[in-house]
């Protein structure tokens, strides 16, 4: 599996398996199957309500933890500093992990900076290996980055051959933030 190196030196697989809208046993089975065929990046989110199933699948797969890259995202109502701290710990518990490889703010909120400060602390504590954002457009990105001590590694957005977001890509490139489609 090919990898990309994030701005903090962490290596992330370039192809991942998304778990939206998987639930229950279907989610567990799909994640196990994805891991068996070679996927090593699994993407989930608190909003998907399947972190526990993803964690169960990782455990059942018997693949060493360090070989699997887990992304999850924090969303509303966890949009205050304290609620974000709680949400990070909840994700760790649900996923049955000691650390999360990449944690994102799921979408722009008025309190995104406050949320990010809690994520920066968890990063420094080793609970999260990389931090980022999701669904931030160019204006939101530019306003947000002014308030970050740790530059986010990823902005996960809708992007494809017909929707390239070249201006956003160029802006993020200057800050060494990678666009994840």
N, C-alpha and C positions, 0 to 999 in steps of 0.2 A: 504494500500500500504506500503510495506517495504521501509525503507530508509537506506542510508549509510551516515555516518558522515564524512565530508571532514576535511582536516587538519586545517581548520580555524573555525571548530565548526558548519558550515552550514550543514543542513540535506538535502540530495538529494534523490529523489525516485530512486529505483534501475532499474526500467523499464521506458522507455520513448518512445515517438512517434516522429519519424523522418519525416520531411516535404519535403525532397528531393524526387522527382522533382515536387511537387505540385505547381499549379499556380491558380490564380484567385478564382472564386467561388468554384472550386473543392477543393482548399486548405482550404478555410474558412470552408466549410462543413465537410471536413475530420477532421480538428482540433476540431470543435465543437463536432462531433461524438466521437472522441477519448476522449475528456473531459467528455462527457456524460457517456461513459462506464467505466470511472475510471482512465484513464491516468492522471497524474499530472505533468509529465515532458514532455515538448514540445521542440524539437531540431530544430533550423533553422540556417540560415547563410546568410550573405549578398550576398554570391555567388549564393544562391538559388533564390534570387530576389522575396521572398515571405514574408518578415518580416511584411509588411503592412497587408496582409491577415491574418497572424498569430495573429497580434494585434487586428484586427477586430473580429476574432473568440473568442479571450479571452474576449473581451468586451461583445460580444453577449452571451457568455456562462453564464454570471451572477455568475460565481464561484468567491468567494473572491480571490483577487490577491495573498494574502499570502499563499493560498493553491496550487498555480500553480508555478512550477519551470521552468523558461525559460532559455534555452541555445542558444546563437548565436555565430557566429564566424566572425572574421575580416579577409579579404583576400586582395590580390593585386587588385587595385593599392594603397591601403591605407597602405603602408609599411614604411612611415616615422612617426616620432613622431607626427608632427602636423596633418598629414592625419589620423593617428590613433585616435587622440583626436576628430577630426571631425566625423570620422566613428562611434565612440562610441555614440556621440550625435545624429547622424543620426539614428542609431539603436533604441535608446530610443524613438525618434520621430516616426519612422515607426511602432514600436511595441506598441506605445501609453502607455509607461510605465515610471514610475519614477525611477525604477531601473531594472537591469538585474541580474538574479540570478547567471549565469555563462557565462563569455565571454572567448572565446578561440582565439588564433592565429590559423587560419585554417590549415596552413602548414608551414614548415620551410622556412624562407626567410633570406637573408643575413643581413637584418635589423631587425630581430626578437627581438633582445635585445632593440633596440630603440622603437619598437612598444610596447614591454612589459612595458617599463618605463611609457608610457602614460596610459597603463592599470592599473599599480600600483597606479598612481595618481587618476584615476577614482575610484579605489577600496577605497582608503583613503577618497575620497569625498562622498562615499556611492552610487555612480551611478552603481557600480557593487558589488555584494555580494561575488563573488568568481572568481578567474582568473586562466586560464590554457592555455594549448597548445593542438594541434591536429596533428597527423601524424608525430611526431618526433620519429626517431629511437633511439637506445641506444647511438650512438655516438653524434647525434644532441642533445639529452637530456642532456648528460654529459657535453657537451660544453656550452649549454645554461644555465644550472642551476648555473654555476660559476658566472654568471653576474646578478643574480636575488636577489633583496632585500626581496621580498615576494615569498616564495616557492609556485609554482603553485599547485593547488589542484588536477588537472586532466590532463592526457594525453589521449586524445580520439584517438584511433587507431583501425585499423582492427585487430580483435582478435576473435578466435573461437576455438572450440575443435580441429580442424586440424591445427591451426595456433596460438599457445599459447603464443609465445614471452616470455618465462620464464625468460631469461636473463634481458630483459627490465623490466619485473614485479619486479624482485628481486632488481634491481638498484633503481627503483622508490620507492619501499617499504622502502628503507633506508632513503629516503627523505620525506616519508609520502605522496607521490603523488599517486593517485589512477588511475589505468588503466580503462578507460571506453571503452567498445567494441562497 
